[in-house]
Amino acid sequence: MNDSAPTMNKLLFAVALCATTAAATTAGGGSQAGVSADLETLRLVACAPGYPSNTEQAQPTMNDFAAMVSDASGWPTGTLTAEYHPSEEAGVGRLRDHATSLALVPLPLYLKYEQELVLTAVVQAVQASGSATERWSLVAFAGAVTGPASLSGWELLGIPAYAPGFVRGPALAHWGELPDSLSVKFTRRVLAGIRRVAAGEEVAVLLDGNQTAALASFPGAESLEVVATSPPLLAWLVVVVGDRVDEPVRRQLVHGLLGIHQSASFADVLETMRLERFEALDAEALDLARAAYSAAR
């Protein structure tokens, strides 16, 4: 098991983006009836801090995704472009660019920048597992943690830790209030953090479902303990940035995304992206996550 192994990295979207070729042809899925001939080009940015791949390697898959969404939404070919960024700085920088109108982001990033960038979620992505939610598990040295207070002076590491409010709020608030002296630190090197945990250091690591499932194969797994697990939290969201998308175009986008999985011509693209489909936004679940995030802040 290593930091590049699929079992130890978030697999929903970013692993698929490592592919340098795309398998699907997206012709024939949508109708362009009723679409204005002067519809402006739209740019979608997928931002996944800490996840694998890079912008260049991901581009072929992003091109296929953009073509798929354009076709399903009934837009002329080339209306939508898409790009991927595995760092917060680069991805958020592109979201701030007024040429970017749409995004595909994980929940922690959405909550962190929702107000600043005026993000509006329109649909949620369903992972290949069939679930639109993710459970995050906190792992520590076995027997060392009996509750949140045990983490006083510790480090908490994890991919979503670039948004400390997500860690202290939606992910772990139900467990109890984390001590102020706990240092919440982002890392893309999850395995290195687990090794520190196994060595008995005052370190805890927050893992997604795939990473948690892989713990059993870790040498020394008997020294690890899951001390807290989040409730099911939305995983990925398609969002509109600011007021950069007119309402008719937004409706076309949502209609297209919700029906993509019904077309066999799009199946390979979804499979490559480790997605099953897109579905209507669970506004109640998002409101609960938002409230927990705000309380933690």
C-alpha positions in Angstrom: 0.0 0.0 0.0 1.4 3.4 -1.0 0.3 7.0 -1.5 -0.3 6.4 -5.2 -2.2 3.2 -4.8 -5.9 3.5 -5.7 -6.9 2.2 -2.3 -5.2 5.0 -0.6 -6.4 8.0 -2.7 -9.7 9.5 -3.5 -11.0 7.6 -6.5 -14.3 9.2 -7.5 -13.0 11.7 -10.0 -9.3 12.3 -9.9 -8.0 8.7 -10.6 -10.1 8.7 -13.7 -8.5 11.9 -14.8 -5.1 10.2 -14.8 -6.1 8.6 -18.0 -4.3 10.1 -21.0 -6.9 8.8 -23.4 -10.7 9.0 -23.4 -12.8 6.1 -24.4 -16.1 7.6 -25.4 -17.6 9.3 -28.4 -20.3 11.7 -27.4 -22.2 12.2 -30.6 -25.9 12.1 -30.8 -27.0 12.4 -27.2 -28.7 15.8 -27.1 -30.8 18.2 -29.1 -29.8 21.7 -29.9 -33.4 22.9 -30.4 -34.1 26.1 -28.7 -30.5 27.0 -28.0 -29.5 30.5 -28.9 -26.9 30.6 -31.7 -25.0 33.2 -29.8 -24.7 31.1 -26.6 -21.4 32.1 -25.0 -18.6 29.6 -24.4 -18.8 28.2 -20.9 -15.8 27.0 -18.9 -16.0 24.3 -16.2 -13.2 23.9 -13.7 -12.9 20.6 -11.7 -10.8 21.3 -8.6 -9.8 18.5 -6.3 -7.1 19.6 -3.8 -4.7 16.7 -2.9 -6.0 14.3 -5.4 -3.7 12.6 -8.0 -3.1 13.4 -11.7 -2.2 16.8 -13.2 -3.9 19.3 -15.5 -2.1 18.0 -18.7 -2.8 14.3 -18.1 -6.4 15.0 -17.3 -7.2 17.1 -20.3 -8.3 14.3 -22.7 -10.8 13.1 -20.1 -12.0 16.7 -19.4 -12.4 17.2 -23.2 -14.7 14.2 -23.4 -16.6 15.3 -20.3 -17.2 18.8 -21.8 -18.4 17.3 -25.1 -20.7 14.9 -23.2 -22.3 17.7 -21.1 -22.7 20.0 -24.2 -24.4 17.3 -26.1 -26.7 16.2 -23.3 -27.6 19.8 -22.6 -28.5 20.5 -26.2 -25.7 23.0 -26.8 -23.6 23.4 -29.9 -20.4 21.5 -30.1 -17.6 23.4 -28.4 -20.0 25.4 -26.1 -18.4 23.9 -23.0 -14.7 23.5 -22.2 -13.4 21.8 -19.0 -10.1 21.6 -17.2 -8.9 19.9 -14.0 -6.7 21.3 -11.2 -5.4 19.1 -8.3 -4.3 22.1 -6.1 -6.5 24.5 -4.2 -4.4 27.5 -5.3 -4.6 26.7 -9.0 -8.2 25.6 -9.0 -9.6 28.5 -7.0 -7.5 30.9 -9.0 -9.4 29.7 -12.1 -12.7 29.9 -10.3 -12.0 33.6 -9.6 -11.4 34.2 -13.3 -14.6 35.6 -14.8 -14.3 33.3 -17.8 -15.1 30.3 -15.5 -18.8 29.8 -15.0 -19.1 26.2 -13.8 -17.2 23.9 -11.5 -17.1 20.3 -10.2 -15.8 20.3 -6.6 -15.8 18.2 -3.5 -17.9 19.4 -0.6 -15.1 20.7 1.6 -14.0 23.1 -1.1 -17.6 24.2 -1.8 -18.2 25.1 1.8 -14.9 26.9 2.1 -15.5 29.1 -0.9 -19.3 29.2 -1.2 -19.7 32.7 0.1 -16.5 34.3 -1.2 -17.0 33.0 -4.8 -20.8 33.0 -4.6 -21.1 29.3 -5.5 -24.5 27.7 -6.1 -24.8 23.9 -6.2 -27.1 22.7 -8.9 -26.7 18.9 -8.9 -24.7 16.3 -7.1 -22.6 13.5 -8.5 -23.2 9.8 -7.7 -20.1 7.8 -7.4 -19.5 4.5 -9.2 -20.3 2.9 -5.8 -23.8 4.1 -6.3 -23.6 6.6 -3.5 -23.6 10.4 -3.7 -22.2 10.6 -0.1 -18.9 10.0 1.6 -18.1 9.0 5.2 -14.9 10.3 6.7 -13.2 8.3 9.5 -10.7 9.5 12.0 -7.9 7.1 12.7 -5.6 7.2 15.7 -3.2 4.8 17.6 -5.3 2.1 19.2 -6.4 3.0 22.7 -4.8 6.5 22.6 -8.0 8.5 22.0 -11.2 8.2 24.1 -12.8 11.4 22.9 -12.1 14.8 21.3 -10.3 16.1 24.4 -7.6 13.4 23.9 -6.5 15.3 20.8 -5.3 18.3 22.7 -1.9 19.3 21.2 -2.1 16.7 18.5 -2.0 17.0 14.7 -4.9 16.0 12.5 -3.9 15.3 8.9 -6.0 14.6 5.8 -6.9 15.6 2.3 -10.0 17.7 3.3 -8.0 19.5 6.0 -7.4 22.4 3.6 -10.8 23.4 4.9 -10.4 23.2 8.7 -14.1 24.2 9.1 -15.1 21.1 7.3 -13.0 18.9 9.6 -14.2 20.6 12.8 -17.8 20.9 11.5 -19.5 18.5 9.2 -16.9 15.7 9.5 -16.5 15.6 13.3 -18.8 18.0 15.1 -21.2 15.2 15.9 -18.3 13.5 17.9 -17.8 16.6 20.0 -15.9 19.9 19.9 -12.3 19.5 18.9 -9.7 21.3 21.1 -8.4 24.6 20.0 -4.8 23.2 20.4 -5.4 20.6 17.8 -3.5 21.5 14.6 -5.5 20.6 11.5 -3.2 20.2 8.5 -3.7 19.4 4.9 -1.7 16.5 3.4 -1.8 14.6 0.2 0.5 12.0 1.7 -2.0 10.1 3.6 0.1 6.9 3.9 2.9 8.9 5.6 0.4 10.1 8.1 -0.8 6.6 8.8 2.8 5.5 9.4 3.1 8.2 12.0 -0.1 7.1 13.7 1.1 3.4 13.8 4.4 4.6 15.3 2.5 6.0 18.3 2.9 9.7 17.5 0.2 12.2 18.6 -1.2 12.2 15.1 -4.7 11.4 13.8 -5.6 11.0 10.1 -8.9 11.7 8.5 -9.7 9.1 5.8 -12.4 8.7 3.1 -14.2 5.5 2.7 -11.8 3.9 0.2 -8.8 4.8 2.4 -10.5 3.5 5.5 -11.3 0.2 3.8 -7.6 -0.2 2.8 -6.4 0.0 6.4 -6.8 -3.7 6.9 -4.0 -4.3 4.3 -1.6 -1.9 6.2 1.3 -3.6 8.0 0.6 -3.0 11.6 -3.1 -2.4 11.1 -3.7 -3.8 14.6 -2.1 -0.6 16.0 -4.7 1.5 14.3 -8.2 2.4 15.5 -11.1 4.3 13.9 -12.2 6.6 16.7 -14.9 8.6 14.9 -16.8 8.4 11.6 -18.8 11.2 10.0 -22.4 11.0 9.0 -22.9 10.6 5.3 -21.9 13.8 3.6 -22.3 14.9 0.0 -19.2 14.0 -2.0 -19.2 16.0 -5.3 -21.2 19.0 -6.5 -21.7 20.7 -9.9 -21.9 24.4 -9.2 -22.5 27.7 -10.9 -20.0 30.5 -10.1 -21.6 33.8 -9.3 -24.1 35.1 -11.8 -22.2 33.9 -14.9 -24.8 31.5 -16.2 -28.2 32.7 -17.3 -31.2 30.9 -15.8 -32.3 29.3 -19.2 -28.8 27.9 -19.7 -28.7 26.7 -16.1 -31.9 24.8 -16.7 -30.5 23.2 -19.8 -27.4 22.1 -17.9 -29.4 20.5 -15.1 -31.7 18.8 -17.5 -28.8 17.5 -19.5 -26.8 16.3 -16.4 -29.8 14.5 -14.9 -30.3 12.5 -18.1 -26.8 11.7 -19.1 -26.7 8.2 -17.6 -29.7 7.2 -19.8 -27.6 7.4 -23.0 -25.4 4.4 -23.8 -23.1 6.7 -25.8 -22.1 8.4 -22.6 -21.5 5.3 -20.5 -17.7 5.1 -21.2 -17.2 8.7 -20.1 -19.0 8.2 -16.9 -17.1 4.9 -16.2 -13.8 6.6 -16.9 -14.7 9.3 -14.4 -15.8 6.7 -11.8 -19.3 8.1 -11.8 -22.6 6.4 -12.1 -24.8 9.4 -12.8 -25.8 12.9 -11.7 -28.9 13.4 -9.6 -31.0 16.2 -8.1 -29.4 18.1 -5.3 -30.2 17.0 -1.8 -30.7 20.6 -0.5 -31.5 19.4 3.0 -28.2 17.5 3.3 -26.3 20.5 1.9 -28.0 22.8 4.4 -27.0 20.6 7.3 -23.4 20.5 6.2 -23.4 24.3 5.7 -24.8 24.8 9.2 -22.2 22.6 10.7 -19.5 24.4 8.8 -20.7 27.8 9.8 -20.9 26.7 13.5 -17.3 25.4 13.4 -16.0 28.7 11.9 
